[in-house]
Amino acid sequence: MYRTIQQSLVARIQAILAQKYSVALPALAVEQPPNIALGEIALPVAFELAKRLRKAPRAIATELAAELSGALPEGIASVEAAGAGYLNVRFDRAYICRNVAADRHADIGGPGFRLVEHTSINPNKAAHIGHLRNAILGDTFQRLLRPDSYKSGYDVGVQNYIDNTGVQVADVVVGLMHLERKDLASTRQLLADLTGKGERIDFYCWDLYARVSQWYTADESALAERKALRLATLHAIEEGGNEIAQVADLIANAVLRRHLETMQRLSIEYDFLPRESEILHLHFWDAARQLMIDKGVLYFETQGKNKGCWVMRRASLPGVTESTEPIDKEGIDGHGGAGPDEDAKVIVRSNGTVTYVGKDIAYHLWKFGLLPGKDFGYQKFYEYTSHTCWISAEHGETPHPSFGHADAIYNVIDSRQNDPQTQVIQALRGMGFTNAAARYTQFSYEMVALTPRCAMELGYTVSEEDQKRAYIEVSGRKGFGVKADDLLDRLIAAARVEVDTRHPDLSKPERDTIARQIGVGALRYFMLRYTRNTVIAFDFKDALSFEGETGPYVQYAIVRAANIFRKGSTTAEASLAAFASLDLSGILDGEEGTTLWETWLLVSRLSQLIEQAITTSEPAYLAKYAFQLAQQFNNFYHRHHILNETDPTHKAFYFATAAVAQREMIRALGYLGIEAPERM
């Protein structure tokens, strides 16, 4: 509701500016006063206009306040000039409360297809704690975008890019075929044997990957030979049509299924799994290469250190524009005689291999529907309760959904990949696809590490020096880290101990469900509470705490509200229905009324926080809001003795306050992918 009032107010001011001053300000800054006694909104618009209108900000604010007061937008009680030139806006508290109780709010969403790519784990071993930050960020963001009962949202597709031909998969294949001495038939038998014993291939590969990484460098005299073996294996996988590639495909698909099962434990699902093997074998790069040459972005270098390579023209070079006209069909002498650009980005090496950036450019041209004549084949791969997850193939099934032609793209990717992502955007701009480049959002984030205490709890030996550090980095190659499933199991087990102690009366399935909700909620919230550019040091104790900024703290506030209704022999729905006819005269006035109003005002801001999280690509804003709302509700709970209140009007108002707070806390957690338990 807050966002609805803000939108109508801004629109009214913009109309006044156009009519009275012939001024257009497409965006108006909106602030919150330092004290609620000053109002709910403060606008510094007069300061922005002062120089243009050659007037003092206070004089402009006074004129605007007079204009607004003549026809106040619905839901606003008053507007006044304040300080040196602010416009302070006070809401009609009763109006806002009635609309909040009736669940009226500003809509969010619009036309166009939004493509969110996240997770993108190499299918060579079990998912680890670092992968979880990527997946949880991406899943939360797609939840914010999707339509639901609260908003119309956007048309959204979720993709998980699978690098099944990369060096990490090659390492596991080297381990299987040269350390374990397995061929295609015995690899198939290995998968069957693991399944029969209830063991997981991704866990098996976790240890194998660490072993083979150490094997490469264990014997200095064999280093060159082993690295050559690694490169030959990689080339065989990329080429396809051989036993090595078949082993790689078998293992990669088996590990991928385990990844999907792991993520499903966190309620994370996907629509499409594009694989690098199809980008190679369906010749996406060939089409992209020709398009880049035609657009004058890619050229063949004949001089300098990059001689013999195909390199990408840099938009920052003197005289280079985002022209869509071809410069040289053959790409020769791409600098027009200006000499070689030694810092140009190599896209195809002199040996003919395409770099990661080259393949990524081709992939993103497909995402935007800009790759002429190219599409994946599609096959069904994994079944969720609500939909099918498809995977790319050379020859697919029909009919199948459409997955490309995005209007906007969000890539959730480790900040260490910033440079390749920037190169893709530069390529789009250089080819003249400036609109696509502007709608390409690099959703980057920092790494997840472990606190020394957490590392020791996991059984790792931590030196005295490392115990003094704020965090310890994980390393899959060194075998130091925590598998995602192991982490979840430990969190759920710890929560189960508390649930068993507090609720022995509940059945085992009920206690299992609550423990899972708490454990998953603790993990997801911990990954979301920090802004994306913050390094996370994970700690079991901090994540599971019922105090402070944690998922369980918010969940407990929701359960506390449910207990109020149970003890009061009513429901949230009945409380809101009774509120519709409640006389609000005077109840929101004075000091006590203001403390009640603060809860309703915060409740009214959910849609504003969702929009802010979408605009900034920062789910942490919504996580912080959920915590603040839980704090506000708990303050309300401790201040007002709801069940013992004797005044019927106040008691009804208190129940309604608990109802709207509970409803919006449940919604906020829902967008964060966190369930609200019935008991804790």
C-alpha positions in Angstrom: 0.0 0.0 0.0 2.9 2.3 0.7 4.1 2.0 -2.9 0.6 2.8 -4.2 0.5 6.1 -2.2 4.0 6.9 -3.2 3.3 6.3 -6.9 0.1 8.5 -6.9 1.9 11.2 -5.0 4.9 11.3 -7.4 2.5 11.3 -10.4 0.6 14.3 -8.9 3.8 16.3 -8.3 5.1 15.6 -11.8 1.8 16.9 -13.2 2.1 20.1 -11.1 5.7 20.6 -12.2 4.7 20.3 -15.8 1.7 22.6 -15.5 3.0 25.2 -13.1 6.7 25.4 -14.0 6.9 23.6 -17.4 9.5 21.3 -15.9 9.8 17.5 -16.4 11.5 15.4 -13.8 11.1 11.7 -14.8 12.4 10.5 -11.5 11.8 12.0 -8.0 13.8 11.2 -5.0 11.7 9.9 -2.1 13.0 9.7 1.4 11.7 8.8 4.9 11.7 11.5 7.6 14.1 10.8 10.5 11.0 10.8 12.9 7.6 9.4 12.1 6.1 12.5 13.8 7.3 14.5 10.7 5.4 12.2 8.4 5.8 9.1 6.3 7.4 10.5 3.2 9.9 13.4 2.6 10.6 14.8 -0.9 13.6 17.0 -1.6 12.2 17.9 -5.1 12.4 21.7 -4.2 16.2 21.4 -3.9 16.4 19.8 -7.4 14.4 22.8 -8.8 16.0 25.6 -7.0 18.8 26.4 -9.5 16.5 25.9 -12.5 13.7 28.1 -11.2 16.0 30.6 -9.5 14.0 30.4 -6.3 14.8 29.3 -2.7 14.0 25.7 -2.1 11.7 26.7 0.9 9.7 29.0 -1.4 9.2 26.2 -4.0 8.3 23.7 -1.4 5.6 26.1 0.0 4.2 26.5 -3.5 4.1 22.8 -4.1 2.5 22.1 -0.7 -0.3 24.6 -1.5 -0.9 23.0 -4.9 -1.0 19.5 -3.5 -3.2 20.5 -0.5 -5.8 21.7 -3.0 -6.4 18.1 -4.2 -4.6 15.6 -2.0 -4.1 12.1 -3.5 -6.2 9.5 -1.8 -4.6 8.1 1.4 -2.7 11.3 2.2 -3.8 13.5 5.1 -1.5 16.5 4.7 1.5 17.9 2.9 3.6 20.7 4.3 6.9 22.5 3.6 9.5 21.8 6.2 13.1 22.7 7.0 15.0 24.4 4.2 12.7 23.0 1.5 11.5 19.5 2.1 8.0 18.4 1.4 6.8 16.3 4.4 3.8 14.0 3.7 1.6 12.5 6.3 -0.6 9.5 5.5 -4.3 9.0 6.4 -3.6 6.3 8.9 -7.0 4.8 9.1 -7.2 4.7 5.3 -3.9 2.9 5.0 -4.9 0.4 7.7 -8.2 -0.5 6.1 -6.5 -1.0 2.7 -3.7 -3.0 4.2 -6.2 -5.2 6.0 -8.1 -5.7 2.8 -4.8 -6.7 1.0 -4.8 -3.9 -1.5 -1.4 -3.0 -2.8 0.5 -1.8 -5.9 1.1 -4.4 -8.6 4.6 -5.4 -9.7 5.5 -6.7 -13.1 5.1 -6.1 -16.8 5.4 -7.6 -20.3 8.4 -9.4 -21.7 10.3 -12.7 -20.9 12.9 -12.6 -18.1 15.6 -15.3 -18.2 17.3 -16.1 -15.0 20.4 -18.3 -15.1 21.8 -19.6 -11.9 23.6 -22.5 -10.1 25.7 -23.7 -13.2 27.8 -26.2 -11.2 30.4 -28.2 -13.1 28.9 -31.8 -13.2 32.1 -33.4 -11.9 31.4 -33.7 -8.1 28.9 -33.0 -5.3 27.6 -29.4 -4.9 29.3 -27.5 -2.1 28.5 -24.6 0.2 29.7 -22.0 -2.3 27.3 -23.3 -5.0 24.4 -22.8 -2.6 24.9 -19.1 -2.5 24.5 -18.9 -6.3 21.5 -21.2 -6.4 19.7 -19.5 -3.5 20.3 -16.0 -4.8 19.0 -17.0 -8.3 16.0 -18.9 -7.0 15.0 -16.1 -4.7 15.3 -13.5 -7.5 13.2 -15.6 -9.9 10.6 -15.9 -7.1 10.5 -12.1 -6.9 10.0 -11.8 -10.6 7.3 -14.5 -11.0 3.6 -13.7 -10.8 1.6 -14.9 -7.8 -1.5 -14.0 -5.8 0.3 -10.8 -4.6 1.4 -9.4 -7.9 1.1 -10.0 -11.7 4.9 -10.4 -12.1 6.8 -11.3 -15.2 7.0 -14.2 -17.5 10.1 -16.0 -16.2 12.3 -18.9 -17.3 15.0 -20.5 -15.1 18.1 -22.0 -16.7 21.0 -23.9 -15.3 24.0 -23.9 -17.7 25.9 -27.2 -17.6 29.6 -27.2 -18.6 29.8 -30.9 -19.4 32.8 -30.6 -21.7 35.1 -28.5 -19.5 38.4 -29.4 -17.8 36.7 -30.3 -14.4 34.8 -33.1 -16.1 37.9 -34.1 -18.0 39.7 -34.4 -14.6 37.1 -36.8 -13.3 37.3 -38.9 -16.5 41.1 -39.0 -16.2 40.6 -40.3 -12.6 38.1 -42.9 -13.7 40.0 -44.2 -16.8 43.6 -43.9 -15.6 43.5 -44.0 -11.8 40.6 -46.4 -11.4 41.2 -48.2 -14.7 37.6 -48.1 -15.8 36.2 -48.2 -19.3 32.7 -47.3 -20.5 31.2 -50.7 -19.4 32.8 -50.7 -16.0 31.7 -47.0 -15.5 28.2 -48.1 -16.1 28.6 -50.9 -13.6 30.1 -48.4 -11.1 26.9 -46.3 -11.3 24.7 -49.4 -10.8 26.8 -50.6 -7.9 26.6 -47.2 -6.1 22.9 -47.1 -6.6 22.5 -50.6 -5.3 24.4 -49.6 -2.1 22.5 -46.4 -1.7 25.6 -44.3 -2.3 25.9 -41.3 -4.5 28.1 -40.8 -7.6 28.6 -37.1 -6.8 30.1 -38.0 -3.5 32.3 -40.6 -5.1 33.5 -38.0 -7.6 34.2 -35.5 -4.8 37.0 -37.7 -3.5 38.1 -38.7 -7.0 38.4 -35.1 -8.2 40.6 -34.2 -5.2 42.8 -37.3 -5.8 43.3 -36.7 -9.5 44.1 -33.0 -8.8 46.9 -34.1 -6.5 48.0 -36.8 -8.8 48.8 -34.4 -11.6 51.6 -32.7 -9.5 52.6 -35.6 -7.2 55.5 -36.7 -9.5 57.5 -33.9 -11.0 59.0 -36.1 -13.6 55.6 -37.2 -14.9 54.0 -33.7 -14.7 54.2 -32.9 -18.4 52.9 -36.3 -19.4 50.0 -36.1 -17.0 49.0 -32.6 -18.1 49.2 -33.8 -21.7 46.9 -36.6 -20.8 44.5 -34.1 -19.3 44.5 -32.0 -22.4 44.0 -35.0 -24.7 41.1 -36.1 -22.6 39.5 -32.6 -22.8 39.9 -32.5 -26.6 38.3 -36.0 -26.9 35.3 -34.9 -24.8 34.9 -31.7 -26.8 35.1 -33.6 -30.1 32.5 -36.3 -29.1 31.8 -39.6 -30.8 34.3 -41.6 -28.8 34.5 -43.7 -25.7 36.1 -41.0 -23.6 33.2 -38.6 -24.5 30.7 -41.3 -23.7 32.2 -41.9 -20.2 32.2 -38.1 -19.6 28.5 -37.9 -20.7 27.5 -40.8 -18.5 29.2 -39.3 -15.4 28.1 -35.7 -16.1 24.5 -36.7 -16.4 24.5 -38.9 -13.3 26.2 -36.1 -11.3 23.7 -33.5 -12.7 20.7 -35.6 -11.5 22.2 -35.6 -8.0 22.7 -31.8 -8.2 19.0 -31.4 -9.1 18.0 -33.6 -6.1 20.2 -31.6 -3.8 18.7 -28.3 -5.0 15.2 -29.7 -4.7 15.7 -30.2 -1.0 15.9 -26.3 -0.9 12.8 -26.0 -3.2 15.0 -24.9 -6.1 13.8 -26.0 -9.5 14.8 -25.3 -13.2 13.1 -25.1 -16.5 15.9 -25.8 -18.9 19.5 -27.2 -18.7 21.5 -25.9 -21.7 24.8 -27.9 -22.1 28.1 -26.8 -23.6 28.3 -30.0 -25.6 25.3 -28.9 -27.7 26.7 -25.4 -28.1 29.8 -27.1 -29.6 28.2 -29.8 -31.7 25.3 -27.7 -33.0 27.9 -25.2 -34.2 26.5 -22.2 -32.3 30.0 -20.7 -32.3 30.3 -20.9 -36.1 27.1 -18.8 -36.5 28.3 -16.4 -33.8 31.8 -16.1 -35.4 30.3 -15.2 -38.8 28.0 -12.7 -37.2 30.8 -11.0 -35.3 32.9 -10.8 -38.5 30.0 -9.3 -40.4 29.5 -6.8 -37.7 33.2 -5.8 -37.6 33.8 -7.0 -34.1 36.0 -10.1 -34.7 39.1 -9.9 -36.8 42.2 -12.1 -37.6 45.3 -10.7 -36.1 48.4 -10.9 -38.3 50.9 -9.2 -36.0 52.2 -9.0 -32.5 51.7 -11.5 -29.6 48.2 -12.5 -30.8 49.3 -13.3 -34.3 47.2 -16.1 -35.8 44.4 -15.6 -33.3 40.9 -14.2 -33.9 40.5 -11.3 -31.5 37.6 -9.0 -30.5 37.7 -5.4 -31.4 37.5 -3.2 -28.2 34.8 -0.6 -28.2 37.2 1.7 -26.3 39.7 1.9 -29.2 40.1 5.3 -30.9 37.7 5.6 -33.8 35.8 2.5 -33.0 32.1 2.8 -32.8 29.2 0.5 -32.3 28.6 0.4 -36.0 26.6 -2.5 -37.5 28.4 -2.2 -40.8 31.0 -4.8 -41.6 34.6 -3.6 -41.6 36.3 -6.5 -43.4 34.5 -9.7 -44.3 37.8 -11.7 -43.9 38.7 -9.8 -40.7 42.2 -9.1 -42.0 44.0 -6.0 -40.7 41.1 -5.2 -38.4 42.8 -2.1 -37.1 43.0 -0.4 -40.4 46.8 -0.3 -40.3 46.9 1.2 -36.9 49.1 -1.6 -35.6 48.2 -4.6 -33.4 46.1 -4.1 -30.3 48.1 -6.1 -27.8 45.4 -6.0 -25.2 42.6 -7.2 -27.5 40.6 -10.2 -26.2 41.5 -13.4 -27.8 38.3 -15.3 -28.9 39.9 -18.1 -31.0 43.4 -19.2 -30.2 46.0 -19.8 -32.8 45.5 -23.5 -32.5 41.8 -23.1 -33.4 40.3 -23.7 -30.0 37.5 -21.3 -29.0 37.9 -19.6 -25.6 35.3 -19.6 -22.8 34.3 -16.1 -23.8 33.7 -17.0 -27.4 31.3 -19.9 -26.5 29.6 -17.6 -24.0 29.0 -14.9 -26.6 27.4 -17.5 -28.9 25.2 -18.7 -26.0 24.0 -15.2 -25.1 23.2 -14.3 -28.7 21.0 -17.4 -28.6 19.4 -16.2 -25.3 18.4 -13.0 -26.9 17.2 -14.7 -30.1 20.0 -13.0 -32.0 21.8 -16.2 -33.3 20.6 -16.7 -36.9 19.2 -20.2 -37.6 20.4 -21.8 -34.4 18.5 -23.5 -31.6 18.9 -26.5 -29.3 17.2 -29.8 -29.5 15.2 -30.4 -26.4 14.6 -33.6 -24.3 12.8 -34.2 -21.0 15.3 -34.8 -18.2 13.8 -34.3 -14.8 10.2 -34.2 -13.5 9.1 -31.8 -10.8 5.6 -31.9 -9.3 4.5 -28.9 -11.3 6.5 -29.1 -14.5 9.2 -30.8 -16.6 12.8 -29.7 -16.6 14.2 -30.0 -20.2 17.8 -30.5 -21.3 19.6 -29.6 -24.5 20.3 -32.3 -27.1 21.4 -32.5 -30.7 18.1 -34.1 -31.7 15.2 -33.3 -29.5 11.5 -34.1 -28.8 8.5 -32.1 -30.2 6.6 -30.3 -29.1 8.7 -28.5 -26.5 8.5 -25.1 -24.8 10.4 -22.1 -26.0 13.4 -21.1 -24.0 15.3 -18.4 -25.9 14.3 -14.9 -27.1 14.6 -13.3 -23.7 13.7 -9.6 -23.3 16.0 -9.4 -20.2 18.7 -11.7 -18.8 20.0 -12.0 -15.3 23.2 -14.1 -14.8 23.9 -15.2 -11.3 27.7 -15.7 -11.3 30.7 -15.5 -9.1 32.4 -12.1 -9.1 35.6 -13.8 -10.2 33.9 -14.1 -13.6 33.3 -10.4 -13.9 35.8 -10.0 -16.8 34.3 -12.7 -19.1 30.8 -11.3 -18.4 32.0 -7.8 -19.3 33.5 -9.1 -22.5 30.1 -10.6 -23.5 28.4 -7.3 -22.9 31.1 -5.5 -25.0 30.6 -8.0 -27.8 26.8 -7.3 -27.8 27.5 -3.5 -27.9 30.1 -3.8 -30.6 27.7 -5.7 -32.8 25.2 -3.0 -32.4 22.9 -4.9 -30.0 22.9 -2.1 -27.5 19.4 -2.8 -26.2 20.3 -6.3 -25.5 23.5 -5.2 -23.7 21.5 -2.8 -21.6 19.1 -5.6 -20.6 21.9 -8.0 -19.6 22.4 -7.9 -15.8 25.5 -9.5 -14.3 24.1 -10.7 -10.9 27.6 -11.2 -9.3 28.3 -12.2 -5.7 31.3 -12.9 -3.5 32.5 -16.3 -2.2 31.3 -18.3 0.8 33.9 -19.4 3.3 33.8 -21.1 6.7 34.4 -19.7 10.1 37.3 -21.5 11.9 34.8 -22.8 14.4 32.6 -24.2 11.6 35.6 -25.8 9.9 36.6 -27.6 13.2 33.0 -28.7 13.8 33.1 -30.3 10.3 36.2 -32.3 11.4 38.9 -30.3 9.7 42.3 -29.6 11.3 42.7 -25.9 11.7 46.0 -24.4 12.7 46.3 -21.9 15.5 47.1 -19.2 13.0 44.0 -20.0 10.9 41.8 -20.1 14.1 42.5 -16.4 14.4 41.2 -15.6 10.9 37.7 -14.3 10.2 37.2 -17.1 7.6 38.9 -20.0 5.8 38.4 -20.4 2.1 37.2 -23.7 0.7 38.8 -25.6 -2.1 37.3 -28.5 -4.1 40.7 -29.4 -5.6 42.2 -29.8 -2.1 39.2 -31.6 -0.8 38.6 -28.9 1.8 34.9 -27.8 2.0 31.5 -28.9 2.9 29.1 -30.7 0.6 25.7 -29.1 0.3 23.8 -32.2 1.4 26.1 -32.7 4.4 25.5 -29.1 5.4 21.8 -29.5 5.1 21.8 -32.7 7.0 23.6 -31.2 9.9 21.4 -28.1 10.0 18.2 -30.2 9.9 19.6 -32.6 12.6 20.4 -29.7 14.9 16.9 -28.3 14.4 15.5 -31.8 15.0 17.1 -31.9 18.5 15.3 -28.7 19.5 12.0 -29.8 18.0 12.0 -33.2 19.7 12.8 -31.5 23.0 10.0 -28.9 22.7 7.3 -30.9 21.0 7.4 -34.6 22.1 3.6 -34.7 21.6 3.9 -34.3 17.8 4.2 -37.3 15.5 7.6 -38.1 13.9 6.5 -36.9 10.4 5.4 -33.6 11.9 8.7 -33.2 13.8 10.6 -34.1 10.6 8.7 -31.5 8.6 9.3 -28.7 11.2 13.0 -29.6 11.5 13.4 -29.5 7.7 11.6 -26.1 7.5 13.9 -24.6 10.2 17.1 -26.1 8.8 16.3 -25.0 5.2 15.1 -21.6 6.4 18.3 -21.1 8.5 20.5 -21.8 5.5 18.6 -19.8 2.9 18.2 -16.8 5.1 21.9 -16.9 6.1 22.9 -16.8 2.4 20.4 -14.0 1.7 21.0 -11.6 4.6 24.3 -10.4 3.3 24.5 -8.1 0.3 26.0 -9.8 -2.8 29.4 -8.0 -2.6 30.0 -9.4 0.9 32.1 -12.4 1.6 30.1 -14.9 3.7 31.7 -16.8 6.6 29.3 -19.6 7.3 28.7 -20.7 10.9 26.2 -23.3 12.1 25.5 -21.6 15.4 24.9 -18.2 13.9 22.6 -19.6 11.2 20.4 -21.6 13.5 20.1 -19.0 16.3 16.6 -18.0 17.3 17.9 -14.6 18.2 19.3 -11.9 15.9 19.0 -11.6 12.2 18.3 -15.2 11.2 15.6 -17.2 9.4 14.5 -19.0 12.6 14.0 -15.7 14.3 11.4 -14.6 11.6 9.9 -18.1 11.6 9.4 -17.9 15.4 7.7 -14.5 15.1 5.2 -16.1 12.7 4.6 -19.0 15.1 4.1 -16.6 18.0 1.4 -14.8 16.0 -0.3 -18.2 15.3 -0.2 -19.0 19.0 -2.0 -15.7 19.8 -4.9 -16.7 17.5 -5.0 -20.3 18.9 -5.1 -19.1 22.5 -7.6 -16.4 21.6 -9.9 -19.0 19.9 -9.9 -17.1 16.6 -8.0 -17.0 13.3 -6.1 -14.4 11.3 -8.9 -14.5 8.7 -11.6 -13.9 11.3 -9.6 -11.0 12.8 -9.3 -9.3 9.5 -12.9 -9.8 8.7 -13.9 -8.2 12.0 -11.5 -5.3 11.3 -13.5 -4.2 8.3 -16.3 -2.8 10.5 -14.1 -1.6 13.4 -14.4 2.0 14.5 -10.9 3.4 14.2 -11.6 6.8 15.6 -8.8 7.9 17.9 -7.1 4.5 18.1 -4.2 5.6 15.9 -3.7 8.9 17.7 -1.3 9.8 20.4 1.9 7.9 21.5 0.2 4.5 21.8 -1.5 4.9 18.5 1.7 5.9 16.8 3.5 2.7 18.1 0.6 0.7 16.6 0.8 2.7 13.4 4.5 1.9 13.0 3.7 -1.8 12.6 1.0 -1.2 10.0 3.2 1.2 8.1 6.0 -1.3 7.9 3.6 -4.0 6.9 2.4 -1.7 4.0 5.9 -1.5 2.5 6.3 -5.1 1.3 5.6 -4.3 -2.4 8.0 -1.4 -2.2 10.8 -3.7 -0.9 10.1 -6.3 -3.5 10.4 -3.7 -6.2 13.6 -2.4 -4.7 15.1 -5.9 -4.5 14.2 -6.4 -8.2 15.5 -3.0 -9.4 18.8 -3.4 -7.6 19.2 -7.1 -8.0 19.7 -7.3 -4.3 17.5 -9.9 -2.4 19.2 -8.9 0.8 16.9 -5.9 1.0 13.9 -8.2 1.3 15.7 -10.4 3.9 16.4 -7.3 6.0 12.8 -6.3 5.7 11.5 -9.7 6.9 13.8 -9.4 10.0 12.7 -5.8 10.7 9.0 -6.8 10.4 9.6 -9.7 12.8 11.3 -7.3 15.2 8.5 -4.8 14.9 5.9 -7.5 15.6 7.8 -8.8 18.6 8.0 -5.3 20.0 4.2 -4.9 19.5 3.6 -8.3 21.1 5.6 -7.4 24.2 4.1 -3.9 24.5 0.4 -4.9 24.2 -1.1 -7.8 26.2 -3.5 -8.9 23.5 -5.2 -11.8 25.2 -5.7 -9.8 28.4 -7.0 -6.7 26.8 -10.5 -5.8 28.1 -11.5 -3.0 25.7 -13.2 -4.9 22.7 -12.2 -2.3 20.1 -8.5 -2.3 21.1 -8.5 -6.1 21.4 -9.9 -6.4 17.8 -7.4 -3.9 16.5 -4.6 -5.9 18.2 -5.7 -9.1 16.7 -5.9 -7.5 13.2 -2.4 -6.1 13.7 -1.1 -9.6 14.5 -2.9 -10.9 11.4 -1.4 -8.4 8.9 2.0 -8.8 10.4 1.9 -12.6 10.2 0.5 -12.5 6.6 3.3 -10.3 5.3 6.0 -12.1 7.2 4.8 -15.4 5.6 4.8 -13.7 2.2 8.3 -12.1 2.7 9.7 -15.5 3.7 7.9 -17.1 0.8 9.8 -14.9 -1.7 13.0 -15.9 0.1 12.1 -19.5 -0.4 11.5 -20.2 3.3 8.4 -21.9 4.7 6.7 -20.9 7.9 6.4 -23.8 10.4 3.2 -24.3 12.4 5.2 -24.9 15.6 8.8 -24.3 16.8 
